[in-house]
């Protein structure tokens, strides 16, 4: 009997995870599987994925802003089995009013900085995270720059003691973007 293909292994893993967590659903596209699970069942599914299904690596934590839709946000986790190469994307829809989900740092240490980045840029709160603080923006910064409604030019801040509340020193440099109504007008191509 031939060894199972990668697609067959991924299908089996998705089925096993969905059987364990009844609220999870699976979607297949070209052999890749995405599981969608509500926030309240997320941690248990991830624990099972690691301990019973062999997903020993967390590759990525990302997020999506579905501006104008509810739930507005989603937090996405890409898992892999190092030995077999099986990958799985696990997505957690989160409402704009309550963008909270359990942290998985206790399962995969790699989640530490990845979740902090999503917290900083998107405002998603990872409950139980050991050090949930901003990683790119300064601590007092009141916005989340990856929200789709965040202006490309940024927002002015009037925070005491924060450098560069005015134009940054690189403003007007040859590769800086500029306001415009089309992508071509905003293109950061070199200017003469």
Wavefront OBJ file of the C-alpha trace (Angstrom):
o trace
v 0.000 0.000 0.000
v 1.500 3.375 -0.990
v 2.211 6.005 1.625
v -0.515 8.649 1.967
v 0.011 11.851 0.024
v 0.416 15.235 1.712
v -3.120 16.182 0.682
v -4.485 12.981 2.248
v -2.542 13.634 5.460
v -3.876 17.198 5.629
v -7.450 16.007 5.038
v -7.092 13.408 7.801
v -5.706 15.996 10.237
v -8.528 18.454 9.471
v -11.122 15.707 9.956
v -9.572 14.604 13.264
v -9.522 18.183 14.590
v -13.145 18.808 13.541
v -14.267 15.552 15.165
v -12.589 16.596 18.408
v -14.044 20.141 18.379
v -17.641 20.015 17.161
v -17.849 23.813 16.741
v -14.924 23.813 14.273
v -15.577 23.778 10.552
v -13.205 22.876 7.753
v -12.761 24.398 4.312
v -10.533 22.877 1.614
v -9.013 24.819 -1.273
v -6.556 23.074 -3.598
v -5.505 20.601 -0.932
v -4.985 23.179 1.817
v -7.304 23.162 4.802
v -8.539 26.060 6.895
v -10.305 25.393 10.155
v -12.618 28.030 11.592
v -13.292 27.822 15.315
v -15.053 30.166 17.744
v -12.855 31.920 20.301
v -14.329 29.970 23.234
v -13.159 26.624 21.745
v -9.928 27.866 20.185
v -7.425 27.006 22.938
v -8.723 23.456 23.372
v -8.506 22.829 19.616
v -4.946 24.175 19.534
v -3.923 22.071 22.550
v -5.358 18.981 20.844
v -3.638 19.910 17.565
v -0.276 19.939 19.326
v -0.651 17.040 21.729
v -2.748 14.563 19.721
v -2.217 15.552 16.082
v 1.513 16.289 16.067
v 1.416 19.967 15.074
v 4.722 20.747 16.720
v 5.468 24.087 15.041
v 3.640 27.401 14.984
v 4.789 29.155 11.820
v 2.745 32.335 11.772
v 0.148 34.406 13.584
v -1.600 36.935 11.395
v -4.865 38.829 11.422
v -7.449 40.232 9.041
v -9.617 43.332 9.312
v -12.910 42.690 7.519
v -14.000 46.332 7.788
v -17.737 46.668 7.243
v -18.470 43.051 8.180
v -19.188 41.326 11.445
v -17.201 39.712 12.879
v -14.752 42.426 11.884
v -11.492 40.724 12.818
v -9.952 37.303 12.637
v -6.765 35.927 14.117
v -5.055 33.293 11.958
v -2.572 30.640 13.061
v -0.500 28.517 10.678
v 0.587 25.199 12.178
v 2.791 22.480 10.744
v 3.973 18.981 11.507
v 7.722 19.186 11.006
v 8.121 15.497 10.196
v 5.329 15.170 7.611
v 5.046 18.725 6.254
v 1.312 18.833 6.982
v 0.118 22.436 7.342
v -3.097 23.738 8.835
v -4.518 27.255 9.015
v -6.725 27.886 12.038
v -8.812 31.059 11.949
v -10.733 32.607 14.827
v -13.392 35.228 13.988
v -13.496 38.078 16.553
v -16.043 40.851 16.968
v -15.064 44.513 16.916
v -16.566 44.991 20.395
v -14.685 42.043 21.922
v -11.531 41.190 19.930
v -10.218 38.663 22.483
v -8.877 35.149 22.111
v -6.755 32.878 24.288
v -2.995 33.097 23.883
v -1.151 29.951 22.782
v 2.256 30.975 24.170
v 1.947 28.135 26.703
v 1.776 25.688 23.764
v 4.249 27.283 21.334
v 6.783 29.814 22.612
v 6.999 31.259 19.090
v 3.549 32.802 19.658
v 5.009 35.320 22.108
v 6.217 37.991 19.699
v 3.777 37.016 16.940
v 0.757 37.665 19.178
v 2.334 40.863 20.482
v 2.652 42.143 16.914
v -1.043 41.449 16.222
v -1.978 43.130 19.504
v 0.076 46.195 18.581
v -0.967 46.547 14.951
v -4.586 45.258 15.123
v -5.653 45.589 18.743
v -6.466 41.897 19.211
v -6.172 40.941 22.878
v -4.539 37.578 23.605
v -5.810 36.552 27.017
v -3.242 34.834 29.208
v -0.279 36.175 27.228
v 2.732 36.494 29.581
v 3.875 39.906 28.269
v 1.156 41.519 26.148
v 2.514 44.952 25.329
v 3.296 46.863 22.181
v 6.235 45.652 20.131
v 6.483 48.169 17.254
v 4.651 51.315 18.385
v 5.377 53.127 21.648
v 3.336 52.093 24.689
v 1.136 55.196 24.822
v 0.229 55.157 21.106
v -3.585 55.195 21.031
v -4.215 53.597 17.605
v -3.736 50.317 15.737
v -2.137 51.107 12.351
v -3.252 47.943 10.505
v -6.961 48.737 10.826
v -8.354 49.292 7.347
v -9.853 52.609 8.423
v -6.454 53.912 9.573
v -5.314 56.651 7.136
v -2.251 55.918 4.999
v -0.680 59.176 6.133
v -1.180 58.260 9.789
v -2.942 60.272 12.463
v -1.499 63.282 14.254
v -0.768 62.678 17.918
v -0.391 65.266 20.593
v 1.275 63.160 23.234
v 3.787 64.884 25.512
v 7.290 63.502 25.410
v 6.697 61.485 22.238
v 9.185 62.246 19.461
v 8.028 63.179 15.975
v 4.473 64.306 16.637
v 5.122 66.533 13.632
v 6.385 65.384 10.223
v 9.138 62.826 10.494
v 12.601 64.016 9.387
v 12.339 61.875 6.240
v 9.207 63.699 5.059
v 9.624 64.575 1.369
v 12.441 62.077 0.773
v 12.690 60.648 -2.755
v 11.034 57.315 -1.936
v 8.244 58.578 0.342
v 4.606 58.097 -0.640
v 2.362 61.109 -1.037
v -1.407 61.646 -0.939
v -3.331 60.890 -4.086
v -6.577 59.435 -5.321
v -5.017 56.611 -7.368
v -2.302 54.104 -6.616
v -0.147 55.647 -9.343
v -0.293 59.044 -7.674
v 0.675 57.484 -4.324
v 3.454 55.327 -5.798
v 6.695 55.799 -3.831
v 8.828 55.942 -6.952
v 11.889 58.108 -6.990
v 11.150 61.728 -7.711
v 13.545 64.033 -9.511
l 1 2 3 4 5 6 7 8 9 10 11 12 13 14 15 16 17 18 19 20 21 22 23 24 25 26 27 28 29 30 31 32 33 34 35 36 37 38 39 40 41 42 43 44 45 46 47 48 49 50 51 52 53 54 55 56 57 58 59 60 61 62 63 64 65 66 67 68 69 70 71 72 73 74 75 76 77 78 79 80 81 82 83 84 85 86 87 88 89 90 91 92 93 94 95 96 97 98 99 100 101 102 103 104 105 106 107 108 109 110 111 112 113 114 115 116 117 118 119 120 121 122 123 124 125 126 127 128 129 130 131 132 133 134 135 136 137 138 139 140 141 142 143 144 145 146 147 148 149 150 151 152 153 154 155 156 157 158 159 160 161 162 163 164 165 166 167 168 169 170 171 172 173 174 175 176 177 178 179 180 181 182 183 184 185 186 187 188 189 190 191 192
